[in-house]
Amino acid sequence: MTSGAPSVLYLGPRTGTCLDRANALRRIGCNVEHIDIRELLPASVWVDRWTWRVGGHWFSPWVKRALSSRLGQARYDLCHVDGGEWVSPGVVQLLRRVARRVINYNIDDPTGPRDGPRFEAYRQAVPHYDLVVVVREDNVPELQALGARRVKRVYRSADEVSHAPRSLSTVEQLSWQSEVLFLGSWFPDRGPFLMELIRLGVPLTIRGPNWHKAPEWPALKSHWAGGSIGGDDYARAIQCARVNLGLLSSENRDLHTTRSLEIPALGGLLCAQRTEEHSALYAEGEEALFWSSAESCAAACRLALSNEAWRARIARAGHERFWREGNRNEAVMRSLLEAAQEMA
């Protein structure tokens, strides 16, 4: 790395948590050029469908031509690839010509069963990165078996800016208020669980995409308050919910999710499935509520809703715990820069 501000070529979407991480690099003093590889490919939905069904490595020649033209004679201290479903070994070799170190950070489960061929290019490219960073312990030996040079495991992280609590007006609080909120996408195992919560009398609100695909949709529809939200609306929804559910994806081998950090970061009360990782992040009954079944989840929700002082105290303690730990974007990005410097 240079002695001045590190120059970083950042490859990843210009939206969501990926954009948050790019902005975190800027806040800690990096000069960042952010390129969304998807914008270099045809706008057709068939690109995404083909990637999910067959693999992004098929687009490698297109990506290499577009990147080579875009980058020209530019030089960087570091190339940070976020995700990498279109970054094949050939693309990594191209990136090596413009960056001293090339690393990958992936919050999905690129060696797991759920996403199938989507990450074929990523898996092929693993031996060519200087460092691969993942958020699941299961990924570590699997990446080593694929030939990874160096693997770093981190927890997911919330953003110091995007997930800072907002000052809300009375109108906003009334518009976004809910008792028990689940904010997230539909997955097959989530519909039956939320249906059971409703049967047990939990005053549930659901926000997120694809819930119309659920077999349980006719019964869930009246509890659904809308699809994907982001930015200030995402923050408002979490802040104005008295209880926020943290559901996992078993197909994605989750033991915690981004919501596990974002909810406490925003000052919300996290009520999540009990796992080793959730228990490592928060003290049960003091900084978050945990459950192991729909029945115990419903009981935890009822208890929180019946005692406002207790509910608020746990939410506040969870927020304070989040700030004491290092699971924040600036801290994680700084740790990756330091790891790259150690390799220099």
C-alpha angles and dihedrals in degrees: 000000000000122000092242129059108324115246113224130191103206118197116192145083119313090226142072124357092345091062089045090057093048090051090048089057089053092050092054091054108271126138101230130195107192119203123179106211091201088064089059091059129070115286092233117122087228090076090063094041092050091048092053094044103038110007142270094255088085088071095052097109090051092048093048093051093047095046094045090054093044097047100041110164096343118136129201138185091224140013112207114196112197111201101341106205090146097037108102127179089268091054091050090052089053090050090052089063091061103031132052092217131020119201135173129217117190127177093182126079100260095172095040132096103252104073097039114185095002093096099039091115089049093052092049091049097048096097091052098059121090089220136006119200123200138172099219127074089214090064094060101073091035092056091045088054088053090056103262112175094211132359127198122189120205136167118252114265142217123222124255091219108026092046100040112121114264127225102244129202121225089253091054092048092051092045095051103031120128136161102223117007132192110190112186149079127297117261124174095253094050099063097063091044094052090044089056091050089053091049088053091055101257110157093232131186120189125200125176146076134297098020089131086072092063116108084222093056096114089061096036096047095085090055095049114102100182146302134279118346131180144173117021093354091056090051093046093051093053096042093050096049115093090209127022118200119221108205124181133213110236090193088057092048092236121179091167134001138207088267087062087071102027096056096056090038088060092046095255125141110252116215104180144161112278111252136150091256096048088049090052091051099047140017108247114245091007106059102010141000121246134193140181102201142022089260094054091043091053090048091051091049093049091050093050093047093049096053113045096178091052092045092050092047093055092046090051092048091050090052091050091048090052091055093048092055127068098240093117127112097244092050093047094046090048090052090053092050089051091050090052091049090053089057093050 
